[in-house]
Amino acid sequence: MLTALPVQAWEAGVEGPLCTLTHSEPGLDIRLTYDPTLPEYTITLTLEQPWPDGPVFGIRFEGASPNTITTGNHQLSDDRHALTVTDRGFGNVLNGLAENETATAFIAPVGARFDLDGAAPEVAVFRACVIVPTA
């Protein structure tokens, strides 16, 4: 017997005043937002198990344009399952998502590897997102 698994696609969209880019895999949910009114980007990575405490969070991209991005500017949710980074510029993150095959988000010793198949077109939509203010 075959069981259909949920589609694990990258998806760009709009939620209220935010541009969004989401992706889910077993054990990991990824959500990027862009608020053009600030302007400010966020990335939130939610794991089934808690993230460890650590001074440095990073994302390592593997593929055609390998790169590792690190920051100490990350916040953990109260239950430590969700990790969020907020910044005014996400060019390196968006390039990494669009130009590579896989990525690993990490706070040593925990890492979460995820697939970037299909991310590039959705990253392009996310980058082009413009929110029209309502009166």
DSSP file with accessible surface (Angstrom, degrees, kcal/mol):
  #  RESIDUE AA STRUCTURE BP1 BP2  ACC     N-H-->O    O-->H-N    N-H-->O    O-->H-N    TCO  KAPPA ALPHA  PHI   PSI    X-CA   Y-CA   Z-CA
    1    1 A M              0   0  224      0, 0.0     2,-0.4     0, 0.0     0, 0.0   0.000 360.0 360.0 360.0 135.2    0.0    0.0    0.0
    2    2 A L        -     0   0  173      2,-0.0     2,-0.5     0, 0.0     0, 0.0  -0.838 360.0-156.7-103.8 140.2    1.3    3.5   -0.9
    3    3 A T        -     0   0  113     -2,-0.4     2,-0.3     0, 0.0     0, 0.0  -0.961  18.5-125.1-117.2 131.6    0.6    6.5    1.2
    4    4 A A        -     0   0   98     -2,-0.5     3,-0.0     1,-0.0    -2,-0.0  -0.559  23.6-147.7 -74.5 132.2    0.7   10.0   -0.2
    5    5 A L        -     0   0  140     -2,-0.3     3,-0.1     1,-0.1    -1,-0.0  -0.712  29.7 -91.8 -94.6 153.4    3.0   12.3    1.6
    6    6 A P        -     0   0  101      0, 0.0     2,-0.2     0, 0.0    -1,-0.1  -0.335  47.1-101.9 -62.8 145.5    2.3   16.0    1.9
    7    7 A V        -     0   0  132      1,-0.1     2,-0.6    -3,-0.0    17,-0.1  -0.510  27.9-154.4 -68.4 132.7    3.8   18.2   -0.7
    8    8 A Q        +     0   0   81     -2,-0.2     2,-0.2    15,-0.1    -1,-0.1  -0.544  37.4 151.5-109.2  64.3    6.9   19.9    0.6
    9    9 A A        -     0   0   52     -2,-0.6    15,-0.4     1,-0.0     2,-0.3  -0.609  49.5-115.7 -98.6 154.4    7.0   22.9   -1.7
   10   10 A W        -     0   0   10    107,-0.3     2,-0.4    -2,-0.2    13,-0.2  -0.661  37.4-169.3 -78.6 142.5    8.3   26.4   -1.2
   11   11 A E  E     -A   22   0A 125     11,-2.2    11,-2.4    -2,-0.3     2,-0.3  -0.956  14.0-159.6-145.4 122.2    5.4   28.9   -1.4
   12   12 A A  E     +A   21   0A  16     -2,-0.4     2,-0.3     9,-0.2     9,-0.2  -0.725  31.4 138.0 -94.5 148.1    5.5   32.7   -1.6
   13   13 A G  E     -A   20   0A  29      7,-2.3     7,-3.0    -2,-0.3     2,-0.4  -0.924  46.2 -99.8-165.5-169.6    2.4   34.6   -0.6
   14   14 A V  E     -A   19   0A  87     -2,-0.3     2,-0.4     5,-0.2     5,-0.2  -0.999  21.6-175.9-133.3 131.8    0.9   37.6    1.2
   15   15 A E  E >   -A   18   0A  98      3,-2.7     3,-2.2    -2,-0.4    -2,-0.0  -0.922  64.6 -60.3-128.6 104.6   -0.6   37.7    4.6
   16   16 A G  T 3  S-     0   0   62     -2,-0.4    -1,-0.1     1,-0.3     0, 0.0  -0.374 123.2  -9.9  58.1-123.8   -2.1   41.1    5.5
   17   17 A P  T 3  S+     0   0   77      0, 0.0     2,-0.4     0, 0.0    20,-0.3   0.387 121.6  89.6 -86.4   5.6    0.8   43.6    5.4
   18   18 A L  E <   -A   15   0A  42     -3,-2.2    -3,-2.7    17,-0.1     2,-0.4  -0.855  65.2-143.1-111.5 139.9    3.5   40.9    5.1
   19   19 A a  E     -AB  14  34A   0     15,-2.6    15,-2.0    -2,-0.4     2,-0.3  -0.762  34.1-162.1 -85.0 140.7    5.1   39.2    2.1
   20   20 A T  E     -AB  13  33A   6     -7,-3.0    -7,-2.3    -2,-0.4     2,-0.3  -0.921  25.6-172.3-131.2 154.6    5.8   35.5    3.1
   21   21 A L  E     +AB  12  32A   0     11,-2.1    11,-3.3    -2,-0.3     2,-0.3  -0.955  22.0 179.3-142.1 120.9    7.9   32.6    2.0
   22   22 A T  E     +AB  11  31A  42    -11,-2.4   -11,-2.2    -2,-0.3     2,-0.3  -0.897  13.6 171.4-128.4 157.5    7.2   29.2    3.6
   23   23 A H  E     - B   0  30A   4      7,-2.0     7,-3.4    -2,-0.3     2,-0.4  -0.945   9.9-164.1-160.5 140.1    8.5   25.6    3.4
   24   24 A S  E     + B   0  29A  57    -15,-0.4     5,-0.2    -2,-0.3    -2,-0.0  -0.988  11.4 167.9-131.4 142.1    7.8   22.5    5.5
   25   25 A E  E >   - B   0  28A  36      3,-3.0     3,-2.7    -2,-0.4    -2,-0.0  -0.919  57.1 -65.9-137.0 162.6    9.6   19.2    5.8
   26   26 A P  T 3  S+     0   0  109      0, 0.0     3,-0.0     0, 0.0    22,-0.0  -0.309 125.3   4.5 -53.8 121.3    9.2   16.5    8.4
   27   27 A G  T 3  S+     0   0   21     20,-0.1    21,-1.2     1,-0.1     2,-0.4   0.389 122.7  75.9  86.8  -3.0   10.4   18.0   11.7
   28   28 A L  E <   -BC  25  47A   8     -3,-2.7    -3,-3.0    19,-0.2     2,-0.4  -0.980  49.0-175.2-148.0 130.5   11.0   21.5   10.3
   29   29 A D  E     -BC  24  46A  80     17,-2.2    17,-2.9    -2,-0.4     2,-0.4  -0.988  12.3-164.2-120.5 135.7    8.9   24.5    9.3
   30   30 A I  E     +BC  23  45A   4     -7,-3.4    -7,-2.0    -2,-0.4     2,-0.4  -0.965   9.2 176.8-121.7 134.8   10.5   27.6    7.7
   31   31 A R  E     -BC  22  44A  79     13,-2.3    13,-2.6    -2,-0.4     2,-0.4  -0.965   5.5-174.2-141.5 120.2    8.8   31.0    7.4
   32   32 A L  E     -BC  21  43A   0    -11,-3.3   -11,-2.1    -2,-0.4     2,-0.3  -0.898   8.9-172.7-106.9 145.0   10.3   34.1    6.0
   33   33 A T  E     -BC  20  42A  13      9,-2.2     9,-2.1    -2,-0.4     2,-0.4  -0.955  13.0-162.0-132.7 154.9    8.5   37.5    6.1
   34   34 A Y  E     -BC  19  41A  45    -15,-2.0   -15,-2.6    -2,-0.3     7,-0.2  -0.987   2.6-164.9-134.4 124.6    9.1   40.9    4.7
   35   35 A D  E > > - C   0  40A  30      5,-2.9     5,-1.5    -2,-0.4     3,-1.4  -0.917   1.7-168.4-108.4 102.0    7.3   43.9    6.1
   36   36 A P  T 3 5S+     0   0   44      0, 0.0    -1,-0.1     0, 0.0   -18,-0.1   0.702  81.2  67.5 -67.1 -16.3    7.8   46.7    3.5
   37   37 A T  T 3 5S+     0   0  111    -20,-0.3    -2,-0.0     1,-0.2    -3,-0.0   0.739 119.0  18.9 -75.2 -19.3    6.5   49.4    6.0
   38   38 A L  T < 5S-     0   0   79     -3,-1.4    -1,-0.2     2,-0.1     3,-0.1   0.886 104.0-125.6 -89.4 -42.0    9.5   48.9    8.3
   39   39 A P  T   5 +     0   0   54      0, 0.0     2,-0.3     0, 0.0    -2,-0.0   0.857  57.9 141.8 -72.5 142.7   11.3   47.6    6.0
   40   40 A E  E   < -C   35   0A  65     -5,-1.5    -5,-2.9     2,-0.0     2,-0.3  -0.991  34.8-152.4-155.2 139.6   12.3   44.4    7.9
   41   41 A Y  E     -CD  34  87A  43     46,-3.4    46,-2.3    -2,-0.3     2,-0.3  -0.827  11.7-172.6-107.8 150.9   12.8   40.7    7.2
   42   42 A T  E     -CD  33  86A  24     -9,-2.1    -9,-2.2    -2,-0.3     2,-0.4  -0.982   9.7-164.6-135.9 152.3   12.4   37.7    9.5
   43   43 A I  E     -CD  32  85A   4     42,-2.0    42,-2.3    -2,-0.3     2,-0.4  -0.995   9.0-171.7-130.6 131.3   13.2   34.1    9.2
   44   44 A T  E     -CD  31  84A  29    -13,-2.6   -13,-2.3    -2,-0.4     2,-0.5  -0.995   3.8-169.1-123.7 127.1   11.7   31.6   11.7
   45   45 A L  E     -CD  30  83A   0     38,-2.5    38,-2.2    -2,-0.4     2,-0.5  -0.978   7.4-164.9-116.6 119.1   12.7   28.0   11.8
   46   46 A T  E     -CD  29  82A  50    -17,-2.9   -17,-2.2    -2,-0.5     2,-0.3  -0.930   6.0-169.6-111.8 123.8   10.6   25.7   14.0
   47   47 A L  E     -C   28   0A   8     34,-2.7   -19,-0.2    -2,-0.5     4,-0.1  -0.722  31.8-126.8-107.0 158.3   11.8   22.3   15.0
   48   48 A E  S    S+     0   0  146    -21,-1.2    -1,-0.1    -2,-0.3   -20,-0.1   0.885 102.2  47.5 -67.0 -40.5   10.1   19.3   16.6
   49   49 A Q  S    S-     0   0   88    -22,-0.3    -2,-0.2     1,-0.1     2,-0.0  -0.677 105.8 -91.2 -96.8 158.2   12.8   19.3   19.3
   50   50 A P        -     0   0   57      0, 0.0    31,-0.3     0, 0.0    30,-0.1  -0.339  36.2-116.4 -67.0 146.9   14.0   22.4   21.1
   51   51 A W        -     0   0    0     29,-3.7     2,-0.1    -4,-0.1    31,-0.1  -0.586  35.9-115.3 -71.4 145.7   16.9   24.4   19.7
   52   52 A P        -     0   0   21      0, 0.0     2,-0.3     0, 0.0    -1,-0.1  -0.401  30.7 -99.9 -76.7 159.5   19.9   24.4   22.1
   53   53 A D        +     0   0  121     -2,-0.1     3,-0.1     2,-0.0    54,-0.0  -0.595  60.1 147.9 -72.0 142.2   21.1   27.6   23.7
   54   54 A G        -     0   0   25     -2,-0.3     3,-0.0     1,-0.1    -3,-0.0  -0.912  54.2-125.3-173.9 150.6   24.1   29.0   21.9
   55   55 A P  S    S+     0   0  113      0, 0.0     2,-0.4     0, 0.0    19,-0.1   0.704  93.5  50.8 -76.4 -19.1   25.7   32.3   21.0
   56   56 A V        -     0   0   68     52,-0.1     2,-0.4    17,-0.1    52,-0.4  -0.976  57.3-172.9-130.4 129.0   25.8   31.7   17.2
   57   57 A F  E     +F   71   0B   7     14,-2.9    14,-2.5    -2,-0.4     2,-0.3  -0.908  19.3 177.3-109.5 144.0   23.1   30.6   14.8
   58   58 A G  E     -FG  70 106B   0     48,-2.5    48,-2.9    -2,-0.4     2,-0.4  -0.965  27.7-149.3-144.8 161.2   24.0   29.8   11.2
   59   59 A I  E     -FG  69 105B   7     10,-2.4    10,-2.6    -2,-0.3     2,-0.5  -0.992  15.1-160.5-128.7 124.6   22.8   28.6    7.8
   60   60 A R  E     -FG  68 104B  95     44,-2.8    44,-2.1    -2,-0.4     2,-0.4  -0.928   7.7-156.5-106.7 121.8   25.2   26.7    5.6
   61   61 A F  E     -FG  67 103B   1      6,-3.7     6,-1.4    -2,-0.5     2,-0.4  -0.840   7.3-166.6 -99.6 135.6   24.2   26.6    1.9
   62   62 A E  E     + G   0 102B  60     40,-2.9    39,-2.2    -2,-0.4    40,-2.1  -0.982  45.5  51.3-126.3 131.8   25.5   23.8   -0.3
   63   63 A G  E    S- G   0 100B  31     -2,-0.4    37,-0.2    37,-0.3    36,-0.0  -0.996 106.4 -11.5 149.4-140.8   25.3   23.7   -4.1
   64   64 A A  S    S+     0   0   88     35,-0.6    36,-0.2    -2,-0.3    -1,-0.1   0.777 138.8  29.7 -67.6 -29.8   26.3   26.1   -6.9
   65   65 A S  S    S-     0   0   47     34,-0.5    -1,-0.3    31,-0.1    34,-0.1  -0.565  83.6-167.0-129.3  68.1   26.9   29.1   -4.6
   66   66 A P        +     0   0   94      0, 0.0     2,-0.3     0, 0.0    -4,-0.2  -0.237  19.2 153.4 -61.8 144.2   28.0   27.6   -1.2
   67   67 A N  E     -F   61   0B  69     -6,-1.4    -6,-3.7     2,-0.0     2,-0.4  -0.958  34.1-144.4-164.3 151.1   28.0   30.0    1.7
   68   68 A T  E     -F   60   0B  69     -2,-0.3     2,-0.4    -8,-0.2    -8,-0.2  -0.997  15.9-168.7-125.0 127.1   27.7   30.0    5.4
   69   69 A I  E     -F   59   0B  40    -10,-2.6   -10,-2.4    -2,-0.4     2,-0.3  -0.955   8.6-177.3-114.3 132.0   25.9   32.9    7.2
   70   70 A T  E     +F   58   0B  86     -2,-0.4     2,-0.3   -12,-0.2   -12,-0.2  -0.922   6.2 172.2-129.3 156.6   26.1   33.3   10.9
   71   71 A T  E     -F   57   0B  42    -14,-2.5   -14,-2.9    -2,-0.3     3,-0.1  -0.983  32.6-154.1-155.6 151.9   24.7   35.7   13.5
   72   72 A G  S    S+     0   0   55     -2,-0.3     2,-1.1   -16,-0.2   -18,-0.1   0.314  80.9  93.5-101.9   3.7   24.4   36.2   17.2
   73   73 A N        +     0   0   86    -16,-0.1    13,-0.6     2,-0.0     2,-0.3  -0.434  58.1 121.0 -96.8  58.4   21.2   38.2   16.6
   74   74 A H  E     -E   85   0A  23     -2,-1.1     2,-0.4    11,-0.2    11,-0.2  -0.890  45.7-152.6-122.1 154.2   18.7   35.3   17.0
   75   75 A Q  E     -E   84   0A 133      9,-2.6     9,-2.8    -2,-0.3     2,-0.4  -0.976   6.4-146.6-125.4 140.3   15.8   34.8   19.4
   76   76 A L  E     -E   83   0A  42     -2,-0.4     7,-0.2     7,-0.2     5,-0.0  -0.844  22.9-117.6-103.4 143.0   14.3   31.6   20.7
   77   77 A S    >   -     0   0   41      5,-2.7     3,-1.6    -2,-0.4    -1,-0.1  -0.218  39.8 -95.7 -66.4 167.7   10.6   31.2   21.6
   78   78 A D  T 3  S+     0   0  175      1,-0.3    -1,-0.1     2,-0.1    -2,-0.0   0.866 130.4  42.9 -56.4 -37.5    9.7   30.4   25.2
   79   79 A D  T 3  S-     0   0   96      1,-0.0    -1,-0.3     3,-0.0    -2,-0.0   0.455 108.4-129.1 -88.6  -0.4    9.6   26.6   24.4
   80   80 A R  S <  S+     0   0   94     -3,-1.6   -29,-3.7     2,-0.2    -2,-0.1   0.571  80.6 110.8  65.3  14.4   12.8   26.9   22.3
   81   81 A H  S    S+     0   0   50    -31,-0.3   -34,-2.7     1,-0.1     2,-0.5   0.772  70.5  56.9 -84.2 -27.7   11.2   25.2   19.3
   82   82 A A  E     -D   46   0A  19    -36,-0.2    -5,-2.7   -31,-0.1     2,-0.4  -0.910  64.8-169.2-110.5 132.0   11.1   28.3   17.2
   83   83 A L  E     -DE  45  76A   0    -38,-2.2   -38,-2.5    -2,-0.5     2,-0.4  -0.972   9.5-170.0-118.3 130.9   14.2   30.4   16.3
   84   84 A T  E     -DE  44  75A  38     -9,-2.8    -9,-2.6    -2,-0.4     2,-0.4  -0.977  12.3-169.9-127.5 138.0   13.8   33.8   14.7
   85   85 A V  E     -DE  43  74A  12    -42,-2.3   -42,-2.0    -2,-0.4     2,-0.4  -0.991   9.8-166.4-121.2 133.2   16.3   36.2   13.1
   86   86 A T  E     +D   42   0A  46    -13,-0.6     2,-0.3    -2,-0.4   -44,-0.2  -0.965  19.8 147.1-121.0 136.6   15.2   39.7   12.2
   87   87 A D  E     -D   41   0A  82    -46,-2.3   -46,-3.4    -2,-0.4     3,-0.1  -0.981  51.9-122.0-160.0 163.8   17.2   42.1   10.0
   88   88 A R  S    S+     0   0  150     -2,-0.3     2,-0.4   -48,-0.2   -46,-0.1   0.626  99.8  46.2 -86.4 -14.9   16.8   44.9    7.4
   89   89 A G        +     0   0   45    -48,-0.1    -1,-0.1     1,-0.1     4,-0.1  -0.995  47.4 163.8-132.9 132.2   18.7   43.0    4.8
   90   90 A F     >  +     0   0   11     -2,-0.4     4,-2.9     2,-0.1     5,-0.3   0.045  37.0 124.0-129.6  23.1   18.4   39.3    3.7
   91   91 A G  H  > S+     0   0   38      1,-0.2     4,-2.8     2,-0.2     5,-0.2   0.909  77.0  47.1 -55.3 -46.2   20.2   39.3    0.4
   92   92 A N  H  > S+     0   0  100      2,-0.2     4,-2.2     1,-0.2    -1,-0.2   0.884 114.0  48.3 -65.1 -37.6   22.6   36.6    1.3
   93   93 A V  H  > S+     0   0   16      2,-0.2     4,-2.6     1,-0.2    -2,-0.2   0.953 114.1  45.4 -66.2 -48.6   19.8   34.4    2.7
   94   94 A L  H  X S+     0   0    3     -4,-2.9     4,-2.2     1,-0.2    -2,-0.2   0.911 113.7  49.7 -64.3 -40.6   17.6   34.9   -0.3
   95   95 A N  H  X S+     0   0   53     -4,-2.8     4,-2.3    -5,-0.3    -1,-0.2   0.925 110.9  50.4 -61.5 -44.1   20.6   34.2   -2.7
   96   96 A G  H  X S+     0   0    4     -4,-2.2     4,-0.8    -5,-0.2    -2,-0.2   0.915 111.5  47.4 -60.8 -43.3   21.5   31.1   -0.7
   97   97 A L  H  < S+     0   0    4     -4,-2.6     3,-0.3     1,-0.2    23,-0.2   0.893 118.0  41.7 -64.0 -39.9   17.9   29.8   -0.9
   98   98 A A  H  < S+     0   0   27     -4,-2.2    22,-0.2    -5,-0.2    -2,-0.2   0.788 118.7  41.5 -80.0 -27.5   17.6   30.5   -4.7
   99   99 A E  H  < S+     0   0   89     -4,-2.3   -35,-0.6    -5,-0.2   -34,-0.5   0.374 104.3  64.6-108.5   4.3   21.1   29.4   -5.8
  100  100 A N  E  <  -G   63   0B  13     -4,-0.8   -37,-0.3    -3,-0.3    19,-0.2  -0.690  65.6-133.3-127.1 176.3   21.7   26.1   -3.9
  101  101 A E  E    S+     0   0B 137    -39,-2.2    15,-2.6     1,-0.3    16,-0.4   0.779  84.5   4.9 -98.9 -37.8   20.5   22.6   -3.5
  102  102 A T  E     -GH  62 115B  22    -40,-2.1   -40,-2.9    13,-0.2     2,-0.3  -0.954  57.8-161.2-142.9 164.8   20.4   22.2    0.3
  103  103 A A  E     -GH  61 114B   0     11,-2.3    11,-3.3    -2,-0.3     2,-0.4  -0.980   7.4-151.1-144.1 154.6   20.9   24.2    3.4
  104  104 A T  E     -GH  60 113B  13    -44,-2.1   -44,-2.8    -2,-0.3     2,-0.4  -0.986   6.8-158.2-129.4 119.8   21.5   23.4    7.1
  105  105 A A  E     +GH  59 112B   0      7,-2.4     7,-2.9    -2,-0.4     2,-0.3  -0.800  28.9 175.8 -91.0 139.3   20.4   25.7    9.8
  106  106 A F  E     -GH  58 111B  42    -48,-2.9   -48,-2.5    -2,-0.4     2,-0.3  -0.997  44.2-179.1-153.0 147.9   22.4   25.2   13.0
  107  107 A I  E >  S- H   0 110B   2      3,-2.2     3,-2.3    -2,-0.3   -50,-0.1  -0.920  70.7 -73.7-130.0 114.3   23.2   26.0   16.6
  108  108 A A  T 3  S+     0   0   80    -52,-0.4   -52,-0.1     1,-0.3     3,-0.1  -0.224 118.7  14.6 -53.8 132.3   26.0   23.6   17.5
  109  109 A P  T 3  S+     0   0  126      0, 0.0     2,-0.4     0, 0.0    -1,-0.3  -0.970 118.6  69.5 -98.8   8.1   25.5   20.7   18.0
  110  110 A V  E <   +H  107   0B  34     -3,-2.3    -3,-2.2     2,-0.0     2,-0.3  -0.705  56.1 173.0 -92.3 132.5   22.0   20.7   16.5
  111  111 A G  E     -H  106   0B  43     -2,-0.4     2,-0.5    -5,-0.2    -5,-0.2  -0.984  19.7-157.8-135.5 146.8   21.5   21.1   12.8
  112  112 A A  E     -H  105   0B  11     -7,-2.9    -7,-2.4    -2,-0.3     2,-0.3  -0.950  13.1-157.5-126.6 108.9   18.4   20.9   10.5
  113  113 A R  E     -H  104   0B 142     -2,-0.5     2,-0.3    -9,-0.3    -9,-0.3  -0.670  15.3-176.7 -86.5 139.6   19.1   20.1    6.9
  114  114 A F  E     -H  103   0B   3    -11,-3.3   -11,-2.3    -2,-0.3     2,-0.3  -0.976  25.3-111.9-141.3 155.3   16.5   21.1    4.3
  115  115 A D  E     -H  102   0B  72     -2,-0.3   -13,-0.2   -13,-0.2   -14,-0.1  -0.598  13.2-165.6 -86.6 139.1   15.9   20.8    0.6
  116  116 A L    >   +     0   0    6    -15,-2.6     3,-2.3    -2,-0.3     4,-0.5   0.265  40.8 136.8-107.2  11.3   16.0   23.9   -1.7
  117  117 A D  T 3  S+     0   0  126    -16,-0.4  -107,-0.3     1,-0.3    -2,-0.1  -0.380  80.4   8.6 -60.2 124.3   14.4   22.2   -4.7
  118  118 A G  T 3> S+     0   0   41     -2,-0.1     4,-0.7  -109,-0.1    -1,-0.3   0.455  97.5 112.4  84.4   0.9   11.8   24.6   -6.1
  119  119 A A  H <>  +     0   0    0     -3,-2.3     4,-2.8   -22,-0.2     5,-0.3   0.888  59.7  70.1 -72.6 -38.3   12.9   27.5   -3.9
  120  120 A A  H  > S+     0   0   43     -4,-0.5     4,-2.2   -23,-0.2    -1,-0.2   0.884  99.4  44.2 -53.5 -50.1   14.3   29.7   -6.6
  121  121 A P  H  > S+     0   0   80      0, 0.0     4,-1.8     0, 0.0    -1,-0.2   0.900 116.4  47.9 -65.2 -33.7   11.0   30.7   -8.4
  122  122 A E  H  X S+     0   0   54     -4,-0.7     4,-2.6    -3,-0.2    -2,-0.2   0.859 108.4  53.9 -74.5 -33.2    9.3   31.3   -5.1
  123  123 A V  H  X S+     0   0    0     -4,-2.8     4,-2.9     2,-0.2     5,-0.2   0.915 107.4  52.5 -63.6 -40.5   12.2   33.4   -3.8
  124  124 A A  H  X S+     0   0   59     -4,-2.2     4,-1.7    -5,-0.3    -2,-0.2   0.916 110.2  47.2 -61.3 -42.3   11.8   35.5   -7.0
  125  125 A V  H  X S+     0   0   80     -4,-1.8     4,-0.7     2,-0.2    -2,-0.2   0.931 112.3  50.3 -64.0 -44.6    8.1   36.0   -6.2
  126  126 A F  H >< S+     0   0    6     -4,-2.6     3,-1.0     1,-0.2    -2,-0.2   0.927 110.2  49.7 -59.5 -45.0    9.0   36.9   -2.6
  127  127 A R  H 3< S+     0   0  112     -4,-2.9    -1,-0.2     1,-0.2    -2,-0.2   0.835 112.2  48.2 -63.6 -33.4   11.6   39.4   -3.7
  128  128 A A  H 3< S+     0   0   74     -4,-1.7    -1,-0.2    -5,-0.2    -2,-0.2   0.519  83.7 126.3 -85.2  -4.5    9.1   41.0   -6.1
  129  129 A a    <<  +     0   0   27     -3,-1.0     2,-0.4    -4,-0.7  -110,-0.1  -0.308  34.0 179.8 -62.9 130.5    6.4   41.3   -3.5
  130  130 A V        -     0   0  118     -2,-0.1     2,-0.5     2,-0.0    -2,-0.0  -0.998  17.8-146.3-131.5 127.1    4.9   44.7   -3.1
  131  131 A I        -     0   0   39     -2,-0.4  -112,-0.0  -114,-0.1    -2,-0.0  -0.838  11.8-142.7 -94.9 126.2    2.1   45.4   -0.6
  132  132 A V        -     0   0  118     -2,-0.5    -2,-0.0     1,-0.0     0, 0.0  -0.788  24.4-121.3 -88.7 121.0   -0.4   48.1   -1.7
  133  133 A P        -     0   0  119      0, 0.0     2,-0.3     0, 0.0    -1,-0.0  -0.316  21.8-133.4 -61.8 144.2   -1.4   50.1    1.3
  134  134 A T              0   0  137      1,-0.0     0, 0.0     0, 0.0     0, 0.0  -0.764 360.0 360.0 -97.5 146.7   -5.2   50.2    2.1
  135  135 A A              0   0  151     -2,-0.3    -1,-0.0     0, 0.0     0, 0.0  -0.493 360.0 360.0 -90.4 360.0   -6.9   53.4    2.8
